Amino acid sequence: MEMRRYLNEKEPDEKSLSNFERMQEHFGFLVETVNASYGELDLQLRDDYFNVYFRGNSLVKVSFLRNGEYAVEIHKKFSQGTRAERRLSDETPGENMSSRLRAKHNELHALLQRETINKLKRNIRKVNYGEEITFEQLLISDSPPNDEFFIIDRQVTDSDLKGKRMDLLALENAGGNRYRFVVIEVKLGKNPELREKVAKQLAEYVSHILGDVTFAKYKACYERNYWQKHELGLLDLSHENIEIEQGVRGLVVVGGYSALGAEQAAELTKNHPEIEVEQFFNRLGTGLDSGASSR
């Protein structure tokens, strides 16, 4: 099983910059834009690329090419009216859903400056998007990282999960710089999966990570992911390095459609008392209110 949710780093005998070093050198301006978005934008590291997400959509994907150039990929619907649109159209003709262009490092700021990012966000708002993925983004933006609990990744998968994805993966403090995984499944109150299916999903994900070989790979992956995000300034937390120890908690977070959600959440906890469920309520005069929490 491969688990590389972080950028590759330079080996001792390599002379060229690693992807992580290139990220540090060429994308400081983008990290600043993400950090200034109050959680609306979410930057996630992968093996040889990274994504910036907005409302659950990939606003831009940037891949590191071997010759020192970059591949910038944006959905055609999102790029309309932006500085990048003409170049994307010229370099990717046809009906492809996403447009892709090659860029040198000194072109990146012009392509992905804050004005362009804001236009991409406006275009994404115009496109239909799923309620559940929007609620997921709301959880991320309203749960800023702190030393006790933070979301480390979203839409998490590996080769052994065969296309299945965990909604969110978080880390909770276990003392000092030690942390444990929390697998979070996000469901709207009206989702029929709340009654039973989500219990099976969550149990499968928790059991999967707890496997000896799998846990070792997740541990190594996300300890490196954390260090890189800390170095880049994406996670402004106390610890430069963390140690992830055994133990995985599963959590179902329910939002919206509060009456139906409460009914389905109650049935879920009755049939599966081992599952922790937390329900959020939107009510006039109270804002986003964390309501029931049960095990």
Salt bridges, closest charged atoms under 4 A:
GLU9 OE1 - ARG224 NH2 2.70
GLU21 OE2 - LYS10 NZ 3.58
GLU25 OE2 - HIS26 NE2 3.59
GLU40 OE1 - LYS121 NZ 3.08
GLU40 OE2 - ARG125 NH2 3.77
ASP42 OD2 - ARG154 NH1 3.21
ASP47 OD1 - ARG4 NH2 3.22
GLU69 OE1 - ARG102 NH2 3.13
GLU69 OE2 - LYS104 NZ 3.28
GLU73 OE1 - ARG100 NH1 3.54
ASP90 OD2 - ARG86 NE 3.14
GLU91 OE2 - ARG87 NH2 3.04
GLU107 OE2 - ARG87 NH1 2.98
GLU115 OE2 - LYS119 NZ 3.61
GLU131 OE1 - LYS190 NZ 2.92
GLU136 OE2 - ARG154 NH2 3.42
ASP153 OD2 - ARG5 NE 2.83
ASP153 OD1 - ARG46 NH1 3.08
ASP158 OD2 - HIS208 NE2 2.77
GLU172 OE1 - ARG249 NH2 2.76
GLU193 OE1 - LYS187 NZ 2.76
GLU193 OE2 - LYS197 NZ 3.66
GLU196 OE2 - HIS272 NE2 2.68
GLU204 OE2 - LYS164 NZ 2.93
GLU223 OE2 - LYS219 NZ 2.71
GLU245 OE1 - ARG178 NH1 2.93
GLU245 OE2 - ARG180 NH2 2.77
GLU263 OE2 - ARG195 NH2 2.93
GLU267 OE1 - ARG195 NH1 2.16
GLU274 OE2 - HIS272 ND1 3.35
GLU276 OE1 - ARG249 NH1 2.62
GLU276 OE1 - ARG295 NH1 3.10
